[in-house]
């Protein structure tokens, strides 16, 4: 039996996350702030995502693509999450 694919959140997923965003049709750029920090921005025709790194951008893209304009969790969804997993 072939082993399951396993990917861990580590430094080696940054480039694959960037490439996946581009494959999904996003334009991705890095902006350097005056304080030396950086911000990553991914845009397509209808969505702009902003984060500190490409991995988080990809997560935001998944949220936008799955939940759309209704991306925010409802009070009921938040409560269900807290009931199951406790305080985040």
For each residue, the residues with C-beta under 8 A, 3 or more apart:
1:
2:
3: 6
4:
5:
6: 3
7: 13
8: 13
9: 13 55
10: 13
11: 14
12: 15 16
13: 7 8 9 10 16 17 55
14: 11 17 18 53 54 55
15: 12 18 19 54
16: 12 13 19 20
17: 13 14 20 21 53 54 55 57 58
18: 14 15 21 22 28 54
19: 15 16 22 23
20: 16 17 23 24 58
21: 17 18 24 26 28 42 54 57 58 61
22: 18 19 25 26 27 28
23: 19 20
24: 20 21 44 61 65
25: 22 44
26: 21 22 42 43 44 47 49 57 61
27: 22 42 43 44
28: 18 21 22 40 41 42 54 57
29: 40 41
30: 38 39 40 41
31: 38 39 40 41
32: 36 37 38
33: 36 37 38 39
34:
35:
36: 32 33
37: 32 33 52
38: 30 31 32 33 52
39: 30 31 33 50 51 52
40: 28 29 30 31 50 51 52 53 54 56 57
41: 28 29 30 31 48 49 50 57
42: 21 26 27 28 47 48 49 54 57 60 61
43: 26 27 47 48 49
44: 24 25 26 27 47
45:
46:
47: 26 42 43 44 61 64
48: 41 42 43
49: 26 41 42 43 57 60 61 64
50: 39 40 41 57
51: 39 40 54 56 57 60
52: 37 38 39 40 56
53: 14 17 40 56 57
54: 14 15 17 18 21 28 40 42 51 57 58
55: 9 13 14 17 58 59
56: 40 51 52 53 59 60
57: 17 21 26 28 40 41 42 49 50 51 53 54 60 61
58: 17 20 21 54 55 61 62
59: 55 56 62 63
60: 42 49 51 56 57 63 64
61: 21 24 26 42 47 49 57 58 64 65
62: 58 59 65 66
63: 59 60 66 67 71
64: 47 49 60 61 67 68 71
65: 24 61 62 68
66: 62 63
67: 63 64 70 71
68: 64 65 71
69:
70: 67
71: 63 64 67 68
72:
73: 77 78 81
74: 77 78
75: 78 79
76: 79 80
77: 73 74 80 81
78: 73 74 75 81 82
79: 75 76 82 83
80: 76 77 83 84
81: 73 77 78 84 85 88
82: 78 79 85 86 87 88
83: 79 80
84: 80 81
85: 81 82 88
86: 82
87: 82
88: 81 82 85
